[in-house]
Amino acid sequence: MTADAPGHYSRPGPFTRLGPGQAALLEGLPDDPVEVCAAVQALVVQPADAARLGLPGERIAEKDIRPVSALITALTDLDPAPLHHPRSPEHRVVGTCRHFATLACALLRDRGVPARARCGFGTYFAEGRGLDHWITEYWHAGDGRWVRVDTEHLGNGYVDHPEDLAPGEFLTGGEAWVRYRAGLIDPGMFGVAGTEHAWGPHEISGNAVRDLAALCKHEMLNWDEWGRMTEAYEGGTGAEYDLLVDRLAGACADGDPAALARLFTDPHFAVPRRLIG
């Protein structure tokens, strides 16, 4: 990681840039990064919970919103209060772990705090399994390290310290890929909760590609597919693609923004314009 890498992540990207006038809505949020993440918990509701609340279909479709500016617009259409005011579940924007993580990332970047959304797998939801998940990282200058925060699950009891996840409790897609290639994990135990088919090496490589995109400030939706991801999910890739993902995982581990940006131009990994909007 280059010395300027944290500073690179203190500036917004295409999906974490606020809209005109939205910065005022952040006034009143706490200064502590973990407390900012905790405030996000009262802004987002999972689709399954929204369905149980009886929210209409057009509200459930909010889970397909990518830009944080549009998420904030949806929130303030429901309740115009500043973002430090907790919302009741029916007045929260509908989103997944990706939305929790990315919204927190945007709020931290707006305050000049280096922050990143990361895509990978939580290993603490079900024993022996890695479940598809997103978390937020922020740079702790005093410690000189990235701190991983499970924004969605702060205080939910899944892990002792969700405000500072221990090594191995969350694996990015690239970290899980490296362990799979080294024979350290069973790839069949890594995938998407509630599915029968979405498990295995292809799920790990898919999240590795999504994590590269997030490190390049393109925090995509959990189900977005591009490049050769669909081909991989269908079992159509082989050793040549695995070597490309090896290279990707190494670049993500090194964390050099310039090297990541160069890799992100590879047609196998670059997000197409149709998904950026």
Contacts in CASP RR format, 6 or more apart in sequence:
PFRMAT RR
TARGET T0000
AUTHOR 0000-0000-0000
METHOD contacts of the structure
MODEL  1
MTADAPGHYSRPGPFTRLGPGQAALLEGLPDDPVEVCAAVQALVVQPADA
ARLGLPGERIAEKDIRPVSALITALTDLDPAPLHHPRSPEHRVVGTCRHF
ATLACALLRDRGVPARARCGFGTYFAEGRGLDHWITEYWHAGDGRWVRVD
TEHLGNGYVDHPEDLAPGEFLTGGEAWVRYRAGLIDPGMFGVAGTEHAWG
PHEISGNAVRDLAALCKHEMLNWDEWGRMTEAYEGGTGAEYDLLVDRLAG
ACADGDPAALARLFTDPHFAVPRRLIG
1 254 0 8 1.000
1 255 0 8 1.000
1 256 0 8 1.000
2 255 0 8 1.000
2 256 0 8 1.000
2 257 0 8 1.000
2 258 0 8 1.000
4 257 0 8 1.000
5 255 0 8 1.000
5 256 0 8 1.000
5 257 0 8 1.000
6 114 0 8 1.000
6 139 0 8 1.000
6 141 0 8 1.000
7 114 0 8 1.000
7 139 0 8 1.000
8 114 0 8 1.000
8 257 0 8 1.000
9 109 0 8 1.000
9 114 0 8 1.000
9 115 0 8 1.000
9 116 0 8 1.000
9 139 0 8 1.000
9 257 0 8 1.000
10 109 0 8 1.000
10 112 0 8 1.000
10 113 0 8 1.000
10 114 0 8 1.000
10 115 0 8 1.000
11 109 0 8 1.000
11 112 0 8 1.000
12 18 0 8 1.000
12 106 0 8 1.000
12 109 0 8 1.000
12 110 0 8 1.000
12 217 0 8 1.000
13 109 0 8 1.000
13 217 0 8 1.000
13 218 0 8 1.000
14 67 0 8 1.000
14 217 0 8 1.000
14 218 0 8 1.000
14 276 0 8 1.000
15 66 0 8 1.000
15 67 0 8 1.000
15 68 0 8 1.000
15 102 0 8 1.000
15 106 0 8 1.000
15 217 0 8 1.000
15 218 0 8 1.000
15 219 0 8 1.000
16 68 0 8 1.000
16 102 0 8 1.000
16 105 0 8 1.000
16 106 0 8 1.000
16 109 0 8 1.000
16 217 0 8 1.000
16 219 0 8 1.000
17 67 0 8 1.000
17 68 0 8 1.000
17 69 0 8 1.000
17 106 0 8 1.000
18 26 0 8 1.000
18 68 0 8 1.000
18 69 0 8 1.000
18 72 0 8 1.000
18 106 0 8 1.000
18 110 0 8 1.000
19 69 0 8 1.000
19 72 0 8 1.000
22 69 0 8 1.000
22 72 0 8 1.000
23 110 0 8 1.000
24 82 0 8 1.000
25 72 0 8 1.000
25 76 0 8 1.000
25 82 0 8 1.000
25 83 0 8 1.000
26 82 0 8 1.000
26 83 0 8 1.000
26 107 0 8 1.000
26 110 0 8 1.000
26 111 0 8 1.000
27 82 0 8 1.000
27 84 0 8 1.000
28 82 0 8 1.000
28 84 0 8 1.000
29 35 0 8 1.000
29 36 0 8 1.000
29 39 0 8 1.000
29 82 0 8 1.000
29 83 0 8 1.000
29 84 0 8 1.000
29 107 0 8 1.000
29 111 0 8 1.000
30 36 0 8 1.000
30 39 0 8 1.000
30 84 0 8 1.000
31 111 0 8 1.000
33 108 0 8 1.000
33 113 0 8 1.000
33 115 0 8 1.000
33 138 0 8 1.000
33 147 0 8 1.000
33 149 0 8 1.000
34 149 0 8 1.000
34 154 0 8 1.000
34 163 0 8 1.000
36 104 0 8 1.000
36 107 0 8 1.000
36 108 0 8 1.000
36 111 0 8 1.000
36 113 0 8 1.000
37 104 0 8 1.000
37 136 0 8 1.000
37 149 0 8 1.000
37 151 0 8 1.000
37 154 0 8 1.000
37 163 0 8 1.000
38 154 0 8 1.000
39 83 0 8 1.000
39 84 0 8 1.000
39 86 0 8 1.000
39 107 0 8 1.000
40 100 0 8 1.000
40 103 0 8 1.000
40 104 0 8 1.000
40 107 0 8 1.000
40 151 0 8 1.000
41 100 0 8 1.000
41 151 0 8 1.000
41 152 0 8 1.000
41 154 0 8 1.000
42 86 0 8 1.000
42 87 0 8 1.000
42 92 0 8 1.000
43 75 0 8 1.000
43 83 0 8 1.000
43 87 0 8 1.000
43 92 0 8 1.000
43 93 0 8 1.000
43 103 0 8 1.000
44 92 0 8 1.000
44 93 0 8 1.000
44 94 0 8 1.000
44 95 0 8 1.000
44 99 0 8 1.000
44 100 0 8 1.000
44 103 0 8 1.000
44 152 0 8 1.000
45 53 0 8 1.000
45 89 0 8 1.000
45 90 0 8 1.000
45 92 0 8 1.000
45 93 0 8 1.000
45 94 0 8 1.000
45 95 0 8 1.000
46 94 0 8 1.000
46 95 0 8 1.000
46 96 0 8 1.000
47 60 0 8 1.000
47 63 0 8 1.000
47 94 0 8 1.000
47 95 0 8 1.000
47 96 0 8 1.000
49 89 0 8 1.000
50 59 0 8 1.000
50 60 0 8 1.000
50 89 0 8 1.000
50 94 0 8 1.000
51 60 0 8 1.000
53 89 0 8 1.000
53 90 0 8 1.000
55 90 0 8 1.000
55 94 0 8 1.000
59 94 0 8 1.000
60 94 0 8 1.000
61 94 0 8 1.000
62 71 0 8 1.000
62 74 0 8 1.000
62 93 0 8 1.000
62 94 0 8 1.000
62 95 0 8 1.000
63 94 0 8 1.000
63 95 0 8 1.000
63 96 0 8 1.000
63 99 0 8 1.000
63 221 0 8 1.000
64 221 0 8 1.000
65 71 0 8 1.000
65 74 0 8 1.000
65 93 0 8 1.000
65 95 0 8 1.000
65 99 0 8 1.000
66 219 0 8 1.000
66 220 0 8 1.000
66 221 0 8 1.000
66 275 0 8 1.000
66 276 0 8 1.000
66 277 0 8 1.000
68 102 0 8 1.000
68 103 0 8 1.000
68 106 0 8 1.000
71 93 0 8 1.000
71 99 0 8 1.000
71 103 0 8 1.000
72 83 0 8 1.000
74 93 0 8 1.000
75 83 0 8 1.000
75 87 0 8 1.000
75 91 0 8 1.000
75 92 0 8 1.000
75 93 0 8 1.000
78 87 0 8 1.000
78 91 0 8 1.000
78 92 0 8 1.000
78 93 0 8 1.000
79 85 0 8 1.000
79 87 0 8 1.000
79 91 0 8 1.000
81 87 0 8 1.000
83 107 0 8 1.000
93 99 0 8 1.000
96 134 0 8 1.000
96 221 0 8 1.000
96 222 0 8 1.000
97 133 0 8 1.000
97 134 0 8 1.000
97 135 0 8 1.000
97 151 0 8 1.000
97 152 0 8 1.000
97 222 0 8 1.000
98 117 0 8 1.000
98 119 0 8 1.000
98 134 0 8 1.000
98 219 0 8 1.000
98 220 0 8 1.000
98 221 0 8 1.000
98 222 0 8 1.000
100 134 0 8 1.000
100 136 0 8 1.000
100 151 0 8 1.000
100 152 0 8 1.000
101 117 0 8 1.000
101 118 0 8 1.000
101 134 0 8 1.000
101 135 0 8 1.000
101 136 0 8 1.000
101 151 0 8 1.000
101 152 0 8 1.000
101 219 0 8 1.000
102 117 0 8 1.000
102 134 0 8 1.000
102 219 0 8 1.000
103 151 0 8 1.000
104 115 0 8 1.000
104 117 0 8 1.000
104 136 0 8 1.000
104 149 0 8 1.000
104 151 0 8 1.000
105 115 0 8 1.000
105 116 0 8 1.000
105 117 0 8 1.000
105 136 0 8 1.000
105 219 0 8 1.000
108 114 0 8 1.000
108 115 0 8 1.000
108 136 0 8 1.000
108 138 0 8 1.000
109 115 0 8 1.000
113 138 0 8 1.000
113 139 0 8 1.000
114 138 0 8 1.000
114 139 0 8 1.000
115 136 0 8 1.000
115 137 0 8 1.000
115 138 0 8 1.000
115 139 0 8 1.000
116 136 0 8 1.000
116 137 0 8 1.000
116 138 0 8 1.000
116 146 0 8 1.000
116 214 0 8 1.000
116 215 0 8 1.000
117 134 0 8 1.000
117 135 0 8 1.000
117 136 0 8 1.000
117 137 0 8 1.000
117 214 0 8 1.000
117 219 0 8 1.000
118 134 0 8 1.000
118 135 0 8 1.000
118 136 0 8 1.000
118 137 0 8 1.000
118 148 0 8 1.000
118 170 0 8 1.000
118 172 0 8 1.000
118 211 0 8 1.000
118 214 0 8 1.000
118 215 0 8 1.000
119 134 0 8 1.000
119 172 0 8 1.000
119 173 0 8 1.000
119 207 0 8 1.000
119 210 0 8 1.000
119 211 0 8 1.000
119 214 0 8 1.000
119 222 0 8 1.000
120 132 0 8 1.000
120 133 0 8 1.000
120 134 0 8 1.000
120 170 0 8 1.000
120 171 0 8 1.000
120 172 0 8 1.000
120 173 0 8 1.000
120 174 0 8 1.000
120 175 0 8 1.000
120 176 0 8 1.000
120 207 0 8 1.000
120 210 0 8 1.000
120 211 0 8 1.000
121 130 0 8 1.000
121 131 0 8 1.000
121 132 0 8 1.000
121 133 0 8 1.000
121 170 0 8 1.000
121 171 0 8 1.000
121 173 0 8 1.000
121 176 0 8 1.000
121 190 0 8 1.000
121 191 0 8 1.000
121 204 0 8 1.000
121 207 0 8 1.000
122 130 0 8 1.000
122 131 0 8 1.000
122 133 0 8 1.000
122 169 0 8 1.000
122 170 0 8 1.000
122 171 0 8 1.000
123 129 0 8 1.000
123 130 0 8 1.000
123 131 0 8 1.000
123 168 0 8 1.000
123 169 0 8 1.000
123 170 0 8 1.000
123 171 0 8 1.000
124 158 0 8 1.000
124 159 0 8 1.000
124 169 0 8 1.000
125 131 0 8 1.000
125 133 0 8 1.000
125 158 0 8 1.000
125 193 0 8 1.000
126 193 0 8 1.000
128 189 0 8 1.000
129 189 0 8 1.000
129 190 0 8 1.000
129 191 0 8 1.000
130 171 0 8 1.000
130 176 0 8 1.000
130 189 0 8 1.000
130 190 0 8 1.000
130 191 0 8 1.000
131 190 0 8 1.000
131 191 0 8 1.000
131 192 0 8 1.000
131 193 0 8 1.000
132 191 0 8 1.000
132 192 0 8 1.000
132 193 0 8 1.000
132 198 0 8 1.000
132 203 0 8 1.000
132 207 0 8 1.000
132 222 0 8 1.000
133 150 0 8 1.000
133 170 0 8 1.000
134 152 0 8 1.000
134 222 0 8 1.000
135 148 0 8 1.000
135 149 0 8 1.000
135 150 0 8 1.000
135 151 0 8 1.000
135 165 0 8 1.000
135 170 0 8 1.000
136 148 0 8 1.000
136 149 0 8 1.000
136 150 0 8 1.000
136 151 0 8 1.000
137 146 0 8 1.000
137 147 0 8 1.000
137 148 0 8 1.000
137 149 0 8 1.000
138 146 0 8 1.000
138 147 0 8 1.000
138 149 0 8 1.000
139 145 0 8 1.000
139 146 0 8 1.000
139 147 0 8 1.000
140 146 0 8 1.000
140 147 0 8 1.000
147 163 0 8 1.000
147 164 0 8 1.000
148 164 0 8 1.000
148 165 0 8 1.000
148 169 0 8 1.000
148 170 0 8 1.000
149 162 0 8 1.000
149 163 0 8 1.000
149 164 0 8 1.000
149 165 0 8 1.000
150 158 0 8 1.000
150 159 0 8 1.000
150 162 0 8 1.000
150 165 0 8 1.000
150 170 0 8 1.000
153 159 0 8 1.000
153 162 0 8 1.000
154 162 0 8 1.000
154 163 0 8 1.000
155 162 0 8 1.000
156 162 0 8 1.000
159 165 0 8 1.000
159 166 0 8 1.000
159 169 0 8 1.000
168 175 0 8 1.000
171 179 0 8 1.000
172 207 0 8 1.000
172 208 0 8 1.000
172 211 0 8 1.000
172 252 0 8 1.000
173 204 0 8 1.000
173 206 0 8 1.000
173 207 0 8 1.000
173 208 0 8 1.000
173 210 0 8 1.000
173 211 0 8 1.000
173 249 0 8 1.000
173 252 0 8 1.000
174 204 0 8 1.000
174 207 0 8 1.000
174 208 0 8 1.000
174 211 0 8 1.000
174 245 0 8 1.000
174 248 0 8 1.000
174 249 0 8 1.000
174 250 0 8 1.000
174 252 0 8 1.000
174 253 0 8 1.000
175 249 0 8 1.000
175 253 0 8 1.000
176 185 0 8 1.000
176 190 0 8 1.000
176 204 0 8 1.000
176 207 0 8 1.000
176 208 0 8 1.000
177 204 0 8 1.000
177 205 0 8 1.000
177 208 0 8 1.000
177 245 0 8 1.000
177 246 0 8 1.000
177 248 0 8 1.000
177 249 0 8 1.000
178 246 0 8 1.000
178 249 0 8 1.000
178 250 0 8 1.000
178 253 0 8 1.000
179 185 0 8 1.000
180 187 0 8 1.000
180 190 0 8 1.000
180 201 0 8 1.000
180 204 0 8 1.000
181 242 0 8 1.000
181 246 0 8 1.000
187 199 0 8 1.000
187 200 0 8 1.000
187 201 0 8 1.000
187 203 0 8 1.000
187 204 0 8 1.000
188 199 0 8 1.000
188 200 0 8 1.000
188 201 0 8 1.000
189 199 0 8 1.000
190 199 0 8 1.000
190 200 0 8 1.000
190 203 0 8 1.000
190 204 0 8 1.000
191 198 0 8 1.000
191 199 0 8 1.000
191 200 0 8 1.000
191 203 0 8 1.000
191 204 0 8 1.000
192 198 0 8 1.000
192 199 0 8 1.000
192 203 0 8 1.000
202 232 0 8 1.000
202 233 0 8 1.000
202 235 0 8 1.000
202 237 0 8 1.000
203 233 0 8 1.000
205 229 0 8 1.000
205 232 0 8 1.000
205 241 0 8 1.000
205 242 0 8 1.000
205 245 0 8 1.000
206 229 0 8 1.000
206 232 0 8 1.000
206 233 0 8 1.000
208 245 0 8 1.000
208 248 0 8 1.000
208 249 0 8 1.000
208 252 0 8 1.000
209 226 0 8 1.000
209 227 0 8 1.000
209 229 0 8 1.000
209 245 0 8 1.000
209 248 0 8 1.000
209 269 0 8 1.000
210 220 0 8 1.000
210 222 0 8 1.000
210 224 0 8 1.000
211 252 0 8 1.000
212 248 0 8 1.000
212 251 0 8 1.000
212 252 0 8 1.000
212 260 0 8 1.000
212 263 0 8 1.000
212 264 0 8 1.000
212 269 0 8 1.000
213 219 0 8 1.000
213 220 0 8 1.000
213 264 0 8 1.000
213 269 0 8 1.000
213 271 0 8 1.000
214 220 0 8 1.000
215 252 0 8 1.000
215 255 0 8 1.000
215 257 0 8 1.000
215 260 0 8 1.000
216 257 0 8 1.000
216 260 0 8 1.000
216 261 0 8 1.000
216 264 0 8 1.000
218 264 0 8 1.000
218 271 0 8 1.000
218 276 0 8 1.000
220 271 0 8 1.000
220 275 0 8 1.000
224 271 0 8 1.000
224 275 0 8 1.000
225 233 0 8 1.000
226 270 0 8 1.000
226 271 0 8 1.000
226 272 0 8 1.000
226 275 0 8 1.000
227 267 0 8 1.000
227 268 0 8 1.000
227 269 0 8 1.000
227 270 0 8 1.000
227 272 0 8 1.000
228 237 0 8 1.000
228 241 0 8 1.000
228 268 0 8 1.000
231 237 0 8 1.000
231 241 0 8 1.000
232 241 0 8 1.000
241 268 0 8 1.000
244 266 0 8 1.000
244 268 0 8 1.000
244 269 0 8 1.000
247 263 0 8 1.000
248 263 0 8 1.000
248 269 0 8 1.000
251 259 0 8 1.000
251 260 0 8 1.000
251 263 0 8 1.000
252 260 0 8 1.000
263 269 0 8 1.000
264 270 0 8 1.000
264 271 0 8 1.000
END
